Amino acid sequence: MTELQRPHLAGVVLCGGDSERMGRSKPLLDFGGESLLRRVVRIVSQAADPVVVSAAADQDLPGLDPAVLVVRDSVPDRGPLQGLAEGLAAVGSRCHAAFVCTCDAPFTTPAYIRRLGELLGRHDAVMPLSGDRRHPLSAVYRVGVAAQAGRLLERDGRRMTELLDMIDVRFVTPDAWGDLGLDLDPLRNLNTPEDYRQALDEFRAASSE
């Protein structure tokens, strides 16, 4: 494959949400003996370099490896679109594309991330489609999408779906990574205490096999 088809990937981990449904800070949740954010950053860093954490301006974060770049929202309360724009902009010219996910995705894997990067081709983004649900926060974007996200924010756009209408997205189904033999769903995220408990149970069950 050419470099255009198989780009060197950066990683962007979004953690600026208010965790309202969870009732406590998601990045600080314990997951398998480490904070949820540290776990996700560690996994992403095995397939992407550099890794950027995009956080709210005053958000408390667990200690991270010094190599991880933390960027803060320059404008508050504009949701994941703001975090995406800040994170991709921070990557700058260091790579062609970045894997973007949230800090509450404990089952993402390096193999899954690399596979999405391989599928990007000449598109602006490659994104999972599971059933009729698109997953814009478990996807690979070209870093140039930061400019389009910025223009949308300037018009007071807040929705990721608006961005998807502006760019060339390749949608892929779980069949695209089905051969990787993943035990746990890389698209799984944790929004509520029940989600958290169930994910821990699944993780412990998989770890004991």
VOPAGU-2260 file (C-alpha; in pm, 1 decimal, decimal comma):
REM VOPAGU-2260
SITE   aa  ch    i         X         Y         Z
SITE  MET   A    0       0,0       0,0       0,0
SITE  THR   A    1     107,3     360,0     -55,5
SITE  GLU   A    2     139,4     605,4     231,8
SITE  LEU   A    3    -184,1     769,0     119,2
SITE  GLN   A    4    -366,8     438,6     149,6
SITE  ARG   A    5    -207,9     336,9     479,5
SITE  PRO   A    6    -131,2     654,5     672,9
SITE  HIS   A    7      84,1     688,7     977,9
SITE  LEU   A    8    -172,3     736,4    1253,2
SITE  ALA   A    9    -185,9     970,0    1547,3
SITE  GLY   A   10    -435,6     915,1    1827,2
SITE  VAL   A   11    -687,5    1156,5    1976,2
SITE  VAL   A   12    -870,5    1059,6    2295,2
SITE  LEU   A   13   -1165,6    1280,1    2387,9
SITE  CYS   A   14   -1249,9    1314,2    2755,8
SITE  GLY   A   15   -1409,8    1656,4    2791,0
SITE  GLY   A   16   -1767,3    1542,5    2857,1
SITE  ASP   A   17   -1943,8    1613,0    3184,1
SITE  SER   A   18   -2010,2    1243,0    3266,7
SITE  GLU   A   19   -2359,2    1343,3    3379,8
SITE  ARG   A   20   -2520,7    1002,9    3320,6
SITE  MET   A   21   -2230,0     820,9    3486,5
SITE  GLY   A   22   -2252,0    1043,5    3793,6
SITE  ARG   A   23   -1873,8    1067,3    3833,1
SITE  SER   A   24   -1573,3    1145,1    3619,0
SITE  LYS   A   25   -1526,8     880,0    3350,5
SITE  PRO   A   26   -1153,3     941,9    3296,9
SITE  LEU   A   27   -1087,2     864,9    3665,1
SITE  LEU   A   28   -1289,6     542,1    3684,9
SITE  ASP   A   29   -1086,7     237,1    3778,2
SITE  PHE   A   30   -1076,4     -28,0    3507,7
SITE  GLY   A   31    -860,9    -333,5    3564,8
SITE  GLY   A   32    -632,2    -156,8    3808,8
SITE  GLU   A   33    -577,0     163,1    3609,5
SITE  SER   A   34    -786,7     465,9    3534,0
SITE  LEU   A   35   -1014,3     438,2    3232,4
SITE  LEU   A   36    -833,2     722,9    3056,4
SITE  ARG   A   37    -488,9     572,0    3118,5
SITE  ARG   A   38    -612,2     238,3    2983,6
SITE  VAL   A   39    -750,2     386,6    2662,4
SITE  VAL   A   40    -442,0     604,0    2608,3
SITE  ARG   A   41    -215,4     303,1    2664,1
SITE  ILE   A   42    -404,8      95,3    2407,1
SITE  VAL   A   43    -421,0     373,8    2150,1
SITE  SER   A   44     -48,8     445,4    2189,8
SITE  GLN   A   45      29,6      90,7    2074,3
SITE  ALA   A   46    -108,3     176,2    1729,8
SITE  ALA   A   47     -72,8     554,4    1708,3
SITE  ASP   A   48     189,9     818,9    1768,2
SITE  PRO   A   49     164,1    1087,5    1889,2
SITE  VAL   A   50    -134,7    1054,0    2121,0
SITE  VAL   A   51    -332,5    1363,6    2216,8
SITE  VAL   A   52    -583,3    1385,8    2501,0
SITE  SER   A   53    -847,6    1651,8    2439,7
SITE  ALA   A   54   -1001,1    1767,4    2767,4
SITE  ALA   A   55   -1220,3    2041,7    2908,9
SITE  ALA   A   56   -1042,5    2354,5    3028,7
SITE  ASP   A   57   -1067,3    2282,5    3401,6
SITE  GLN   A   58   -1099,8    1903,9    3394,6
SITE  ASP   A   59    -906,0    1688,4    3642,0
SITE  LEU   A   60    -711,3    1410,8    3471,6
SITE  PRO   A   61    -515,0    1115,2    3603,1
SITE  GLY   A   62    -138,6    1119,6    3560,0
SITE  LEU   A   63     -37,3    1041,2    3203,2
SITE  ASP   A   64     288,0     952,4    3030,3
SITE  PRO   A   65     486,6    1271,6    2957,4
SITE  ALA   A   66     481,2    1182,0    2587,6
SITE  VAL   A   67     103,9    1230,7    2580,4
SITE  LEU   A   68       1,2    1580,7    2474,0
SITE  VAL   A   69    -296,5    1727,6    2661,2
SITE  VAL   A   70    -495,1    2001,0    2489,5
SITE  ARG   A   71    -778,7    2193,8    2649,9
SITE  ASP   A   72   -1097,4    2324,9    2491,3
SITE  SER   A   73   -1039,8    2686,1    2390,6
SITE  VAL   A   74   -1416,9    2740,1    2397,0
SITE  PRO   A   75   -1620,5    2553,5    2661,9
SITE  ASP   A   76   -1939,1    2349,6    2628,8
SITE  ARG   A   77   -1929,8    2279,2    2256,2
SITE  GLY   A   78   -1921,1    1901,7    2287,0
SITE  PRO   A   79   -1715,0    1639,5    2107,0
SITE  LEU   A   80   -1693,1    1843,1    1786,5
SITE  GLN   A   81   -1478,4    2096,9    1972,0
SITE  GLY   A   82   -1260,2    1818,7    2112,4
SITE  LEU   A   83   -1220,7    1664,4    1768,9
SITE  ALA   A   84   -1116,4    1997,5    1615,7
SITE  GLU   A   85    -868,7    2072,8    1897,1
SITE  GLY   A   86    -723,2    1722,1    1890,1
SITE  LEU   A   87    -675,9    1702,7    1513,6
SITE  ALA   A   88    -526,1    2052,3    1506,8
SITE  ALA   A   89    -276,6    1951,8    1776,1
SITE  VAL   A   90    -156,7    1663,6    1560,0
SITE  GLY   A   91     -59,5    1922,6    1299,7
SITE  SER   A   92     172,5    1806,4    1024,2
SITE  ARG   A   93     309,2    1506,4    1211,4
SITE  CYS   A   94      85,3    1254,5    1037,4
SITE  HIS   A   95    -185,2    1221,9     774,3
SITE  ALA   A   96    -465,0    1089,1     991,5
SITE  ALA   A   97    -568,4    1016,7    1347,8
SITE  PHE   A   98    -775,8     755,6    1523,6
SITE  VAL   A   99   -1031,9     936,4    1738,2
SITE  CYS   A  100   -1212,6     776,9    2029,6
SITE  THR   A  101   -1354,9     865,2    2367,9
SITE  CYS   A  102   -1200,9     780,6    2703,8
SITE  ASP   A  103   -1488,7     543,5    2784,0
SITE  ALA   A  104   -1401,3     285,8    2516,0
SITE  PRO   A  105   -1211,2      24,8    2719,3
SITE  PHE   A  106   -1230,7    -250,1    2457,7
SITE  THR   A  107   -1071,6     -72,7    2163,8
SITE  THR   A  108    -758,1    -255,7    2049,7
SITE  PRO   A  109    -440,8    -174,9    1854,9
SITE  ALA   A  110    -540,1    -425,0    1584,8
SITE  TYR   A  111    -880,6    -259,6    1541,7
SITE  ILE   A  112    -719,9      85,3    1521,0
SITE  ARG   A  113    -465,5     -27,8    1263,5
SITE  ARG   A  114    -736,2    -195,3    1056,4
SITE  LEU   A  115    -937,7     125,6    1035,1
SITE  GLY   A  116    -624,0     308,8     926,9
SITE  GLU   A  117    -568,0      54,5     649,9
SITE  LEU   A  118    -923,6     110,4     525,9
SITE  LEU   A  119    -902,7     489,4     502,2
SITE  GLY   A  120    -783,3     492,7     141,9
SITE  ARG   A  121    -845,1     832,8     -18,8
SITE  HIS   A  122   -1141,4     919,2     204,1
SITE  ASP   A  123   -1158,5    1193,9     465,6
SITE  ALA   A  124   -1266,3     944,0     728,0
SITE  VAL   A  125   -1336,8     576,9     781,7
SITE  MET   A  126   -1611,8     502,9    1031,6
SITE  PRO   A  127   -1783,7     195,4    1173,2
SITE  LEU   A  128   -2148,2     139,4    1092,9
SITE  SER   A  129   -2317,4    -110,1    1324,6
SITE  GLY   A  130   -2677,8    -176,7    1234,3
SITE  ASP   A  131   -2805,5     170,9    1151,0
SITE  ARG   A  132   -2576,9     344,4    1400,6
SITE  ARG   A  133   -2273,3     543,3    1289,9
SITE  HIS   A  134   -1977,5     566,3    1528,2
SITE  PRO   A  135   -1801,5     900,3    1467,6
SITE  LEU   A  136   -1611,9     868,9    1796,8
SITE  SER   A  137   -1443,5     541,7    1708,3
SITE  ALA   A  138   -1310,7     636,9    1368,4
SITE  VAL   A  139   -1009,0     753,3    1169,3
SITE  TYR   A  140   -1003,2    1108,8    1028,8
SITE  ARG   A  141    -757,6    1289,6     807,2
SITE  VAL   A  142    -606,0    1577,0    1003,3
SITE  GLY   A  143    -742,4    1824,4     746,6
SITE  VAL   A  144   -1089,4    1758,5     885,2
SITE  ALA   A  145    -990,7    1990,0    1171,2
SITE  ALA   A  146   -1041,5    2287,7     939,3
SITE  GLN   A  147   -1388,3    2172,5     837,5
SITE  ALA   A  148   -1482,8    2110,5    1200,1
SITE  GLY   A  149   -1355,4    2457,6    1284,4
SITE  ARG   A  150   -1567,7    2620,5    1016,1
SITE  LEU   A  151   -1871,7    2433,8    1142,3
SITE  LEU   A  152   -1803,3    2552,1    1497,4
SITE  GLU   A  153   -1769,6    2910,1    1373,4
SITE  ARG   A  154   -2126,1    2880,8    1242,3
SITE  ASP   A  155   -2228,7    2755,6    1588,0
SITE  GLY   A  156   -2262,7    2400,5    1461,2
SITE  ARG   A  157   -2230,2    2148,6    1741,5
SITE  ARG   A  158   -2335,1    1813,7    1598,1
SITE  MET   A  159   -2097,0    1550,5    1469,9
SITE  THR   A  160   -2360,9    1449,4    1215,8
SITE  GLU   A  161   -2328,8    1793,1    1052,9
SITE  LEU   A  162   -1957,8    1732,6    1005,5
SITE  LEU   A  163   -2022,2    1394,6     846,0
SITE  ASP   A  164   -2238,3    1565,5     584,6
SITE  MET   A  165   -1942,2    1788,6     493,5
SITE  ILE   A  166   -1673,5    1523,7     441,8
SITE  ASP   A  167   -1616,7    1206,3     243,0
SITE  VAL   A  168   -1674,7     918,8     486,3
SITE  ARG   A  169   -1618,5     551,9     414,8
SITE  PHE   A  170   -1849,8     346,3     633,7
SITE  VAL   A  171   -1744,7      -6,4     727,7
SITE  THR   A  172   -1938,2    -278,1     911,2
SITE  PRO   A  173   -1802,3    -509,0    1183,4
SITE  ASP   A  174   -1719,7    -760,4     909,7
SITE  ALA   A  175   -1424,5    -534,5     827,8
SITE  TRP   A  176   -1249,3    -636,7    1151,1
SITE  GLY   A  177   -1425,1    -966,3    1216,3
SITE  ASP   A  178   -1116,8   -1166,6    1122,3
SITE  LEU   A  179    -914,3   -1009,8    1406,4
SITE  GLY   A  180   -1067,5   -1244,5    1663,6
SITE  LEU   A  181   -1155,5    -974,5    1914,1
SITE  ASP   A  182   -1318,3   -1110,4    2229,8
SITE  LEU   A  183   -1480,2    -780,2    2328,3
SITE  ASP   A  184   -1661,3    -518,1    2122,2
SITE  PRO   A  185   -1427,3    -227,7    2036,5
SITE  LEU   A  186   -1731,1      -3,9    1979,7
SITE  ARG   A  187   -1853,6     -47,5    2336,9
SITE  ASN   A  188   -1865,6     270,8    2544,0
SITE  LEU   A  189   -1973,7     337,4    2900,2
SITE  ASN   A  190   -2242,4     594,7    2969,7
SITE  THR   A  191   -2407,3     477,4    3292,3
SITE  PRO   A  192   -2306,1     296,9    3613,4
SITE  GLU   A  193   -2476,0     -14,9    3476,7
SITE  ASP   A  194   -2269,8       6,5    3156,6
SITE  TYR   A  195   -1958,5      31,9    3372,9
SITE  ARG   A  196   -2048,1    -269,6    3586,9
SITE  GLN   A  197   -2134,7    -483,4    3285,6
SITE  ALA   A  198   -1813,3    -390,4    3105,7
SITE  LEU   A  199   -1607,0    -479,5    3413,5
SITE  ASP   A  200   -1782,8    -815,4    3432,8
SITE  GLU   A  201   -1710,6    -882,3    3064,2
SITE  PHE   A  202   -1348,6    -776,7    3106,3
SITE  ARG   A  203   -1296,7   -1002,5    3407,2
SITE  ALA   A  204   -1463,3   -1295,6    3232,6
SITE  ALA   A  205   -1245,2   -1250,0    2924,0
SITE  SER   A  206    -931,9   -1211,2    3136,1
SITE  SER   A  207    -998,8   -1536,9    3321,5
SITE  GLU   A  208   -1034,4   -1749,5    3008,9
